[in-house]
């Protein structure tokens, strides 16, 4: 192998830069030229790339976001979009490509390998943690800590005013970020896509909590389950109490990665580079039982229901 490309795709996740650094430096240690593809899938379609020097990977380990940047390119799902990429690939002259991103990036890697013959290894990076084949993805721990810190702060003002707070966290169609946040913060309720919920029952439990002397009530809502604004409005009407809504939004994706995410990204990036340099490709490398695990690039919907149900049960046992 002479030239190895790196691309960060999909939504940014804290720790992506640590993964870029690990891939690039591992390849450079093997005297392989590293090609950084700028602006993700859109940059790939436009031939926006440059040769990376070792100094380009210095001082990025602790930075959030991605220095290579990431732009979505939905056209890649169709023939015209793939044709644009096909026209640019010869200019890059890649012998292999490491893609750092979520399930959509893994699917894109399948197309690159099967249609264009480029050896691909993917590294899972998404705050949603919704990728089968790994127990945890890069960025999840950082997003979780940001959400927990925010909820802890909100609880202070909730207790001061005796209010109900409805707090919406990200996670797309997956409830893991919301569930872990609710558990870590001791929330009174969580609303996630994987579990059916009844607002009348939620209101009954909240009223019971206030009757027992509770000073506040925290409801963590996954963005894929319901709109926090709708929940806020309905609870106010049903309970006639002070209710406030907070949408944490994209603040969860930014900021410096935690030590856990930095180390996870470094380990996965190094493993991915060593594998593709050694001739292994066509898979995503993740973590299972504290060991590297290879899985198919084609991903089905994440089966996280069992973990969310376990958290739900534990949450209510501890209220």
VOBA-1610 file (N, C-alpha, C; in pm, whole numbers, padded with zeros to 5 digits, always signed):
BEGIN
Unk+00084-00120+00000Unk+00000+00000+00000Unk+00087+00124+00000Unk+00051+00219-00089Unk+00128+00342-00100Unk+00050+00466-00056Unk-00082+00466-00083Unk-00163+00584-00049Unk-00291+00540+00024Unk-00308+00594+00144Unk-00426+00562+00224Unk-00507+00689+00247Unk-00637+00684+00217Unk-00723+00799+00237Unk-00796+00792+00370Unk-00834+00911+00422Unk-00915+00921+00544Unk-01031+01015+00516Unk-01151+00973+00555Unk-01271+01054+00536Unk-01354+01050+00664Unk-01404+01165+00708Unk-01498+01169+00820Unk-01635+01204+00763Unk-01734+01116+00789Unk-01865+01135+00728Unk-01976+01143+00830Unk-02093+01189+00784Unk-02211+01199+00870Unk-02198+01312+00970Unk-02270+01304+01081Unk-02261+01406+01184Unk-02129+01398+01257Unk-02078+01515+01298Unk-01951+01516+01371Unk-01971+01453+01509Unk-01866+01397+01562Unk-01867+01335+01694Unk-01732+01360+01760Unk-01736+01402+01886Unk-01612+01430+01958Unk-01527+01303+01964Unk-01402+01317+01923Unk-01312+01202+01916Unk-01274+01168+01773Unk-01345+01224+01677Unk-01310+01199+01536Unk-01167+01240+01507Unk-01123+01353+01563Unk-00987+01399+01536Unk-00882+01304+01594Unk-00913+01246+01709Unk-00821+01148+01768Unk-00809+01027+01677Unk-00921+00988+01613Unk-00918+00875+01521Unk-00839+00910+01395Unk-00860+01030+01342Unk-00785+01076+01225Unk-00635+01073+01255Unk-00599+01124+01370Unk-00458+01127+01412Unk-00400+00987+01419Unk-00474+00895+01479Unk-00424+00758+01495Unk-00406+00689+01361Unk-00505+00705+01272Unk-00494+00644+01139Unk-00376+00701+01063Unk-00367+00833+01061Unk-00262+00899+00983Unk-00122+00863+01035Unk-00102+00870+01163Unk+00032+00844+01218Unk+00071+00697+01205Unk-00027+00608+01217Unk+00004+00466+01196Unk+00047+00441+01053Unk-00025+00501+00958Unk+00011+00485+00817Unk+00148+00546+00788Unk+00174+00664+00843Unk+00302+00730+00819Unk+00417+00649+00875Unk+00393+00581+00986Unk+00497+00495+01044Unk+00531+00377+00953Unk+00439+00347+00860Unk+00463+00242+00761Unk+00509+00302+00627Unk+00546+00430+00631Unk+00592+00502+00510Unk+00484+00505+00401Unk+00359+00518+00444Unk+00247+00528+00351Unk+00201+00673+00343Unk+00176+00721+00223Unk+00128+00858+00204Unk-00020+00863+00246Unk-00052+00966+00324Unk-00189+00980+00376Unk-00262+01092+00304Unk-00380+01060+00255Unk-00462+01157+00182Unk-00583+01192+00267Unk-00593+01318+00306Unk-00709+01364+00380Unk-00816+01414+00285Unk-00934+01355+00291Unk-01046+01398+00206Unk-01127+01499+00285Unk-01131+01621+00234Unk-01197+01730+00304Unk-01347+01733+00275Unk-01424+01777+00375Unk-01569+01798+00362Unk-01646+01668+00334Unk-01596+01558+00387Unk-01671+01433+00385Unk-01709+01384+00246Unk-01833+01334+00236Unk-01879+01272+00111Unk-01893+01374+00000Unk-01927+01498+00036Unk-01935+01602-00067Unk-01796+01629-00124Unk-01696+01638-00038Unk-01560+01660-00084Unk-01510+01546-00171Unk-01553+01424-00137Unk-01515+01308-00218Unk-01569+01322-00360Unk-01690+01374-00372Unk-01752+01389-00505Unk-01690+01503-00585Unk-01622+01595-00516Unk-01563+01711-00582Unk-01411+01705-00590Unk-01355+01595-00544Unk-01209+01582-00549Unk-01136+01677-00457Unk-01196+01707-00343Unk-01135+01799-00247Unk-01050+01719-00149Unk-00923+01708-00178Unk-00834+01628-00093Unk-00695+01691-00090Unk-00615+01649+00005Unk-00477+01698+00015Unk-00393+01594+00086Unk-00262+01598+00059Unk-00168+01510+00127Unk-00145+01562+00268Unk-00157+01474+00366Unk-00137+01513+00505Unk+00007+01492+00548Unk+00062+01591+00617Unk+00194+01578+00677Unk+00177+01547+00825Unk+00282+01500+00888Unk+00273+01464+01030Unk+00231+01584+01114Unk+00274+01702+01075Unk+00239+01820+01153Unk+00088+01849+01147Unk+00021+01800+01041Unk-00124+01820+01030Unk-00202+01743+01136Unk-00137+01644+01197Unk-00204+01564+01300Unk-00164+01606+01441Unk-00083+01710+01451Unk-00041+01759+01582Unk-00143+01854+01641Unk-00165+01847+01771Unk-00254+01940+01840Unk-00401+01922+01808Unk-00441+01806+01761Unk-00583+01784+01729Unk-00649+01679+01818Unk-00570+01609+01897Unk-00622+01500+01979Unk-00736+01545+02069Unk-00724+01665+02124Unk-00820+01712+02223Unk-00933+01794+02163Unk-00931+01817+02033Unk-01030+01905+01971Unk-01158+01830+01934Unk-01271+01899+01952Unk-01399+01844+01909Unk-01417+01862+01759Unk-01529+01811+01708Unk-01555+01823+01564Unk-01458+01738+01483Unk-01432+01781+01360Unk-01338+01711+01274Unk-01259+01811+01190Unk-01128+01803+01196Unk-01045+01895+01118Unk-01060+01872+00968Unk-01102+01752+00930Unk-01126+01725+00787Unk-01261+01778+00743Unk-01346+01809+00841Unk-01482+01857+00820Unk-01570+01747+00760Unk-01699+01768+00767Unk-01792+01666+00718Unk-01916+01731+00659Unk-01945+01699+00534Unk-02066+01745+00466Unk-02140+01623+00415Unk-02270+01624+00432Unk-02350+01512+00381Unk-02364+01522+00229Unk-02379+01408+00166Unk-02392+01402+00020Unk-02493+01293-00014Unk-02624+01320+00008Unk-02727+01218-00014Unk-02733+01167-00158Unk-02679+01246-00250Unk-02680+01206-00391Unk-02601+01078-00415Unk-02514+01042-00320Unk-02431+00923-00338Unk-02514+00794-00341Unk-02639+00804-00296Unk-02727+00687-00300Unk-02774+00658-00442Unk-02756+00755-00532Unk-02810+00741-00667Unk-02697+00738-00771Unk-02732+00696-00891Unk-02634+00675-00997Unk-02556+00801-01032Unk-02626+00915-01040Unk-02557+01039-01077Unk-02453+01078-00972Unk-02489+01064-00844Unk-02395+01097-00738Unk-02275+01005-00737Unk-02298+00878-00763Unk-02189+00782-00768Unk-02099+00807-00888Unk-02159+00854-00997Unk-02080+00884-01116Unk-01983+01000-01088Unk-02029+01099-01010Unk-01943+01213-00976Unk-01823+01166-00894Unk-01848+01074-00802Unk-01739+01018-00721Unk-01644+00938-00809Unk-01700+00860-00900Unk-01617+00778-00989Unk-01521+00862-01072Unk-01563+00982-01107Unk-01478+01070-01188Unk-01363+01127-01106Unk-01380+01136-00974Unk-01278+01195-00888Unk-01178+01093-00833Unk-01221+00970-00818Unk-01137+00869-00754Unk-01002+00846-00823Unk-00995+00845-00957Unk-00864+00825-01022Unk-00762+00933-00985Unk-00810+01054-00957Unk-00720+01162-00920Unk-00656+01137-00784Unk-00726+01066-00699Unk-00675+01040-00565Unk-00580+00920-00564Unk-00601+00827-00653Unk-00513+00711-00666Unk-00495+00639-00533Unk-00608+00608-00468Unk-00604+00547-00335Unk-00586+00397-00342Unk-00506+00345-00249Unk-00493+00199-00233Unk-00583+00147-00123Unk-00643+00239-00047Unk-00732+00201+00061Unk-00792+00326+00122Unk-00901+00308+00197Unk-00970+00423+00256Unk-01024+00384+00394Unk-00997+00470+00493Unk-01056+00456+00626Unk-01167+00559+00637Unk-01289+00513+00667Unk-01403+00602+00682Unk-01441+00605+00829Unk-01448+00726+00885Unk-01484+00745+01025Unk-01622+00810+01030Unk-01723+00735+01076Unk-01858+00789+01075Unk-01961+00689+01123Unk-02088+00715+01090Unk-02197+00632+01138Unk-02242+00528+01038Unk-02369+00483+01053Unk-02417+00374+00970Unk-02426+00412+00823Unk-02460+00539+00795Unk-02465+00585+00656Unk-02329+00581+00591Unk-02226+00614+00668Unk-02090+00610+00615Unk-02047+00467+00587Unk-02092+00374+00672Unk-02062+00232+00648Unk-02127+00185+00518Unk-02251+00226+00495Unk-02319+00188+00370Unk-02247+00247+00250Unk-02201+00372+00263Unk-02125+00434+00156Unk-01996+00360+00129Unk-01933+00311+00235Unk-01810+00234+00219Unk-01834+00107+00141Unk-01952+00046+00159Unk-01987-00073+00083Unk-01990-00043-00067Unk-02049+00070-00103Unk-02056+00110-00245Unk-01916+00133-00300Unk-01832+00202-00224Unk-01696+00231-00272Unk-01618+00102-00297Unk-01636+00006-00209Unk-01560-00119-00224Unk-01618-00207-00334Unk-01750-00222-00337Unk-01811-00316-00431Unk-01817-00260-00573Unk-01843-00130-00588Unk-01858-00073-00722Unk-01728-00018-00779Unk-01641+00032-00688Unk-01520+00099-00736Unk-01392+00027-00696Unk-01405-00080-00622Unk-01289-00163-00591Unk-01190-00104-00494Unk-01233-00009-00411Unk-01142+00051-00314Unk-01153-00023-00181Unk-01043-00078-00130Unk-01047-00143+00002Unk-01089-00043+00110Unk-01187-00080+00190Unk-01243+00011+00290Unk-01249-00056+00427Unk-01215+00021+00530Unk-01241-00017+00668Unk-01309+00102+00735Unk-01418+00077+00807Unk-01490+00184+00875Unk-01463+00182+01025Unk-01467+00302+01083Unk-01451+00321+01227Unk-01579+00389+01277Unk-01650+00330+01375Unk-01779+00384+01419Unk-01764+00512+01502Unk-01827+00619+01454Unk-01824+00746+01525Unk-01960+00814+01513Unk-02036+00812+01619Unk-02165+00881+01624Unk-02209+00892+01769Unk-02266+01007+01805Unk-02312+01024+01942Unk-02436+00939+01969Unk-02503+00890+01864Unk-02625+00812+01882Unk-02597+00671+01934Unk-02477+00621+01912Unk-02438+00485+01952Unk-02535+00380+01897Unk-02575+00398+01773Unk-02678+00312+01713Unk-02624+00223+01602Unk-02494+00190+01608Unk-02433+00109+01504Unk-02412-00035+01552Unk-02478-00132+01491Unk-02452-00272+01527Unk-02306-00308+01500Unk-02249-00394+01584Unk-02112-00438+01564Unk-02013-00377+01661Unk-02062-00285+01745Unk-01975-00228+01847Unk-02060-00192+01968Unk-02006-00212+02086Unk-02080-00180+02207Unk-02090-00030+02229Unk-01993+00043+02179Unk-01994+00188+02195Unk-01922+00251+02076Unk-01972+00365+02034Unk-01913+00436+01921Unk-01843+00563+01971Unk-01749+00610+01893Unk-01676+00732+01926Unk-01775+00849+01935Unk-01766+00927+02041Unk-01850+01044+02058Unk-01964+01025+02156Unk-02004+00899+02181Unk-02118+00875+02270Unk-02088+00918+02413Unk-01971+00883+02463Unk-01937+00914+02601Unk-01932+01065+02623Unk-01876+01139+02527Unk-01869+01284+02540Unk-02008+01346+02540Unk-02092+01303+02445Unk-02229+01356+02437Unk-02306+01325+02565Unk-02286+01205+02618Unk-02354+01166+02742Unk-02311+01255+02858Unk-02182+01280+02869Unk-02133+01365+02978Unk-02183+01508+02966Unk-02193+01558+02843Unk-02247+01693+02821Unk-02394+01699+02864Unk-02471+01597+02825Unk-02613+01592+02861Unk-02631+01582+03012Unk-02551+01497+03075Unk-02561+01479+03220Unk-02528+01609+03294Unk-02425+01677+03249Unk-02387+01805+03311Unk-02500+01907+03299Unk-02565+01910+03181Unk-02674+02004+03160Unk-02794+01972+03249Unk-02829+01843+03257Unk-02944+01803+03340Unk-02916+01832+03488Unk-02794+01807+03532Unk-02759+01838+03672Unk-02780+01986+03703Unk-02743+02071+03609Unk-02762+02216+03629Unk-02910+02253+03630Unk-02985+02191+03538Unk-03128+02220+03530Unk-03200+02175+03657Unk-03156+02063+03716Unk-03220+02014+03838Unk-03213+02117+03950Unk-03103+02191+03957Unk-03090+02293+04062Unk-03202+02395+04055Unk-03226+02445+03935Unk-03332+02546+03922Unk-03470+02483+03930Unk-03481+02356+03886Unk-03609+02286+03898Unk-03649+02271+04044Unk-03555+02234+04129Unk-03583+02219+04271Unk-03615+02353+04337Unk-03543+02457+04295Unk-03565+02590+04353Unk-03706+02640+04329Unk-03762+02605+04212Unk-03896+02655+04176Unk-04004+02548+04185Unk-03966+02425+04219Unk-04065+02319+04227Unk-04124+02282+04092Unk-04046+02297+03988Unk-04098+02281+03853Unk-04072+02143+03793Unk-04144+02118+03687Unk-04123+02001+03602Unk-04043+02048+03482Unk-03937+01975+03449Unk-03858+02009+03331Unk-03862+01893+03232Unk-03893+01926+03108Unk-03889+01830+02997Unk-03763+01860+02916Unk-03670+01767+02914Unk-03539+01791+02853Unk-03520+01695+02735Unk-03505+01751+02618Unk-03489+01672+02496Unk-03340+01655+02462Unk-03300+01530+02442Unk-03162+01502+02401Unk-03163+01441+02261Unk-03047+01439+02199Unk-03035+01386+02063Unk-03030+01232+02067Unk-03006+01172+01950Unk-03002+01027+01942Unk-03071+00972+01819Unk-03128+01061+01740Unk-03198+01022+01617Unk-03309+00923+01650Unk-03309+00804+01588Unk-03416+00707+01614Unk-03381+00611+01728Unk-03273+00638+01798Unk-03224+00549+01904Unk-03237+00618+02041Unk-03281+00544+02142Unk-03302+00602+02273Unk-03189+00584+02372Unk-03077+00531+02328Unk-02969+00500+02424Unk-02913+00624+02493Unk-02893+00733+02419Unk-02838+00854+02480Unk-02934+00908+02585Unk-03063+00908+02555Unk-03163+00953+02651Unk-03168+00860+02772Unk-03165+00729+02747Unk-03175+00632+02856Unk-03056+00642+02951Unk-02936+00650+02894Unk-02817+00661+02979Unk-02816+00793+03055Unk-02864+00900+02991Unk-02872+01030+03058Unk-02969+01024+03174Unk-03086+00967+03151Unk-03187+00957+03256Unk-03136+00876+03375Unk-03069+00766+03346Unk-03017+00681+03453Unk-02908+00752+03533Unk-02817+00818+03463Unk-02705+00885+03530Unk-02750+01005+03612Unk-02864+01063+03577Unk-02912+01183+03646Unk-03023+01154+03746Unk-03069+01028+03751Unk-03179+00997+03840Unk-03308+01066+03800Unk-03333+01073+03669Unk-03454+01138+03619Unk-03578+01062+03665Unk-03690+01135+03678Unk-03814+01070+03718Unk-03877+00992+03603Unk-03858+01039+03481Unk-03919+00975+03365Unk-03826+00985+03244Unk-03839+00887+03154Unk-03774+00899+03024Unk-03872+00854+02916Unk-03862+00919+02801Unk-03947+00884+02687Unk-03855+00853+02570Unk-03859+00729+02524Unk-03768+00683+02419Unk-03846+00606+02312Unk-03791+00595+02190Unk-03863+00528+02081Unk-03887+00379+02105Unk-03800+00315+02182Unk-03806+00169+02197Unk-03915+00122+02293Unk-03972+00213+02372Unk-04069+00175+02474Unk-04198+00256+02457Unk-04312+00187+02458Unk-04440+00257+02452Unk-04460+00337+02581Unk-04517+00455+02568Unk-04536+00538+02686Unk-04676+00599+02683Unk-04728+00628+02801Unk-04861+00683+02818Unk-04850+00809+02903Unk-04886+00921+02847Unk-04867+01048+02917Unk-04956+01058+03042Unk-05070+00993+03039Unk-05155+00994+03159Unk-05086+00922+03275Unk-05021+00809+03243Unk-04948+00737+03348Unk-04829+00817+03398Unk-04760+00885+03304Unk-04646+00969+03343Unk-04693+01079+03438Unk-04805+01143+03405Unk-04858+01250+03490Unk-04900+01198+03627Unk-04957+01078+03629Unk-04996+01017+03757Unk-04874+00994+03845Unk-04765+00944+03785Unk-04643+00919+03863Unk-04580+01051+03911Unk-04584+01152+03826Unk-04528+01282+03866Unk-04607+01341+03983Unk-04740+01336+03975Unk-04825+01388+04083Unk-04797+01311+04212Unk-04782+01178+04201Unk-04752+01097+04318Unk-04620+01138+04381Unk-04522+01170+04297Unk-04393+01214+04348Unk-04403+01344+04426Unk-04478+01440+04373Unk-04496+01566+04446Unk-04573+01543+04575Unk-04670+01453+04573Unk-04746+01422+04694Unk-04655+01362+04802Unk-04548+01291+04758Unk-04453+01232+04854Unk-04350+01333+04903Unk-04355+01454+04848Unk-04262+01557+04893Unk-04149+01589+04798Unk-04152+01533+04677Unk-04046+01566+04581Unk-04051+01715+04547Unk-03935+01771+04516Unk-03926+01915+04490Unk-03919+01947+04341Unk-03907+01846+04259Unk-03897+01870+04115Unk-03929+01740+04042Unk-03935+01749+03910Unk-03950+01628+03828Unk-03878+01651+03696Unk-03791+01559+03662Unk-03712+01567+03539Unk-03760+01458+03443Unk-03794+01499+03321Unk-03835+01404+03216Unk-03736+01417+03101Unk-03664+01311+03071Unk-03568+01310+02960Unk-03637+01249+02838Unk-03638+01322+02729Unk-03707+01279+02607Unk-03606+01262+02494Unk-03610+01147+02429Unk-03527+01126+02309Unk-03594+01194+02191Unk-03514+01262+02108Unk-03570+01338+01997Unk-03650+01251+01901Unk-03618+01122+01894Unk-03687+01033+01802Unk-03818+00978+01856Unk-03852+01013+01983Unk-03972+00959+02045Unk-04088+01057+02046Unk-04060+01183+02068Unk-04166+01284+02078Unk-04103+01423+02075Unk-04187+01524+02053Unk-04142+01661+02060Unk-04155+01709+02204Unk-04047+01762+02255Unk-04049+01809+02393Unk-04155+01917+02413Unk-04176+01999+02312Unk-04275+02107+02323Unk-04416+02051+02341Unk-04447+01940+02272Unk-04579+01878+02287Unk-04596+01819+02426Unk-04491+01752+02475Unk-04496+01693+02609Unk-04514+01802+02714Unk-04439+01910+02700Unk-04449+02022+02794Unk-04591+02076+02801Unk-04650+02100+02684Unk-04783+02159+02678Unk-04888+02068+02741Unk-04881+01939+02710Unk-04980+01846+02762Unk-04969+01827+02913Unk-04847+01820+02963Unk-04829+01803+03108Unk-04879+01926+03183Unk-04854+02044+03130Unk-04901+02167+03194Unk-05054+02167+03204Unk-05118+02125+03095Unk-05263+02122+03095Unk-05320+02018+03191Unk-05252+01903+03201Unk-05303+01794+03284Unk-05277+01817+03432Unk-05162+01876+03466Unk-05124+01889+03607Unk-05137+02030+03663Unk-05150+02127+03573Unk-05163+02267+03616Unk-05047+02307+03708Unk-04926+02268+03669Unk-04805+02303+03742Unk-04708+02375+03648Unk-04606+02437+03707Unk-04505+02502+03626Unk-04421+02400+03551Unk-04416+02411+03420Unk-04341+02318+03336Unk-04251+02400+03242Unk-04128+02356+03228Unk-04036+02422+03136Unk-03975+02317+03043Unk-03937+02360+02924Unk-03877+02271+02825Unk-03737+02318+02791Unk-03644+02224+02776Unk-03508+02254+02731Unk-03472+02155+02622Unk-03430+02206+02507Unk-03380+02121+02399Unk-03229+02138+02393Unk-03156+02036+02432Unk-03010+02048+02437Unk-02949+02059+02298Unk-03006+01989+02200Unk-02965+02006+02062Unk-02818+01980+02036Unk-02761+02057+01944Unk-02627+02029+01893Unk-02515+02059+01990Unk-02548+02119+02106Unk-02443+02138+02206Unk-02383+02003+02247Unk-02460+01896+02231Unk-02413+01763+02269Unk-02306+01709+02175Unk-02296+01763+02054Unk-02201+01709+01957Unk-02065+01778+01962Unk-02060+01896+02020Unk-01935+01971+02019Unk-01855+01955+02146Unk-01748+02031+02155Unk-01667+02032+02276Unk-01555+01928+02274Unk-01466+01942+02369Unk-01352+01851+02379Unk-01398+01711+02413Unk-01342+01610+02346Unk-01380+01472+02380Unk-01330+01433+02518Unk-01406+01345+02582Unk-01363+01292+02711Unk-01239+01205+02691Unk-01172+01175+02802Unk-01056+01086+02795Unk-01096+00951+02737Unk-01216+00904+02774Unk-01261+00775+02722Unk-01271+00779+02569Unk-01334+00884+02515Unk-01349+00893+02369Unk-01214+00911+02299Unk-01123+00985+02360Unk-00991+01001+02299Unk-00920+00866+02289Unk-00927+00790+02397Unk-00859+00660+02397Unk-00927+00560+02306Unk-01061+00559+02307Unk-01135+00469+02219Unk-01103+00499+02074Unk-01105+00627+02037Unk-01077+00667+01899Unk-00935+00631+01858Unk-00841+00650+01950Unk-00702+00617+01920Unk-00685+00467+01897Unk-00748+00386+01981Unk-00738+00241+01967Unk-00803+00193+01837Unk-00925+00242+01809Unk-00996+00197+01689Unk-00927+00247+01562Unk-00878+00372+01564Unk-00809+00426+01447Unk-00681+00350+01416Unk-00605+00319+01521Unk-00481+00243+01502Unk-00511+00103+01450Unk-00611+00037+01509Unk-00647-00099+01467Unk-00694-00100+01322Unk-00777-00002+01284Unk-00826+00005+01146Unk-00712+00021+01047Unk-00618+00110+01079Unk-00505+00133+00989Unk-00418+00009+00977Unk-00388-00055+01089Unk-00304-00175+01086Unk-00371-00286+01006Unk-00503-00298+01019Unk-00575-00403+00947Unk-00574-00381+00797Unk-00604-00259+00754Unk-00611-00235+00610Unk-00472-00241+00548Unk-00372-00196+00621Unk-00234-00206+00571Unk-00193-00352+00559Unk-00244-00434+00650Unk-00214-00577+00646Unk-00297-00657+00547Unk-00382-00588+00471Unk-00459-00656+00367Unk-00600-00694+00406Unk-00643-00659+00528Unk-00780-00688+00570Unk-00869-00567+00540Unk-00985-00590+00481Unk-01075-00479+00450Unk-01216-00532+00426Unk-01309-00438+00409Unk-01448-00476+00385Unk-01528-00495+00511Unk-01495-00424+00619Unk-01566-00439+00745Unk-01557-00312+00827Unk-01633-00307+00935Unk-01619-00204+01037Unk-01552-00266+01157Unk-01459-00193+01218Unk-01392-00244+01338Unk-01449-00172+01459Unk-01502-00250+01554Unk-01561-00193+01674Unk-01505-00259+01799Unk-01576-00239+01909Unk-01536-00296+02037Unk-01647-00387+02089Unk-01612-00511+02120Unk-01705-00605+02184Unk-01629-00676+02296Unk-01685-00673+02417Unk-01622-00738+02532Unk-01475-00696+02546Unk-01450-00568+02522Unk-01317-00508+02538Unk-01214-00562+02439Unk-01262-00618+02327Unk-01173-00664+02221Unk-01221-00608+02088Unk-01128-00596+01993Unk-01166-00548+01860Unk-01257-00651+01794Unk-01359-00599+01726Unk-01457-00687+01663Unk-01485-00637+01522Unk-01477-00727+01424Unk-01504-00692+01285Unk-01647-00731+01249Unk-01717-00640+01183Unk-01855-00667+01141Unk-01877-00613+01001Unk-01987-00655+00939Unk-02017-00617+00802Unk-02035-00465+00788Unk-01999-00414+00670Unk-02022-00272+00643Unk-02170-00241+00629Unk-02249-00336+00583Unk-02392-00316+00568Unk-02458-00333+00705Unk-02525-00228+00748Unk-02582-00227+00883Unk-02734-00227+00879Unk-02795-00314+00961Unk-02938-00311+00983Unk-02967-00213+01097Unk-03095-00187+01122Unk-03131-00099+01232Unk-03076-00158+01362Unk-03024-00071+01445Unk-02962-00118+01569Unk-03065-00181+01663Unk-03029-00297+01716Unk-03117-00366+01811Unk-03078-00327+01953Unk-03126-00211+01998Unk-03089-00160+02130Unk-03203-00172+02230Unk-03316-00227+02188Unk-03435-00230+02273Unk-03407-00298+02407Unk-03335-00409+02407Unk-03313-00483+02531Unk-03234-00400+02632Unk-03133-00327+02586Unk-03056-00245+02680Unk-03140-00130+02734Unk-03222-00068+02646Unk-03307+00041+02691Unk-03409-00009+02792Unk-03467-00126+02768Unk-03564-00183+02861Unk-03500-00210+02997Unk-03376-00258+02997Unk-03306-00284+03123Unk-03284-00154+03200Unk-03247-00049+03130Unk-03226+00081+03195Unk-03359+00134+03248Unk-03466+00116+03169Unk-03599+00163+03210Unk-03641+00097+03341Unk-03623-00034+03350Unk-03659-00108+03472Unk-03578-00060+03592Unk-03446-00043+03572Unk-03360+00001+03680Unk-03395+00143+03725Unk-03428+00229+03629Unk-03462+00366+03658Unk-03580+00375+03754Unk-03685+00299+03725Unk-03805+00304+03808Unk-03787+00233+03941Unk-03698+00136+03947Unk-03671+00072+04076Unk-03603+00168+04174Unk-03530+00265+04117Unk-03449+00356+04202Unk-03518+00487+04232Unk-03633+00513+04169Unk-03701+00641+04194Unk-03748+00648+04340
//
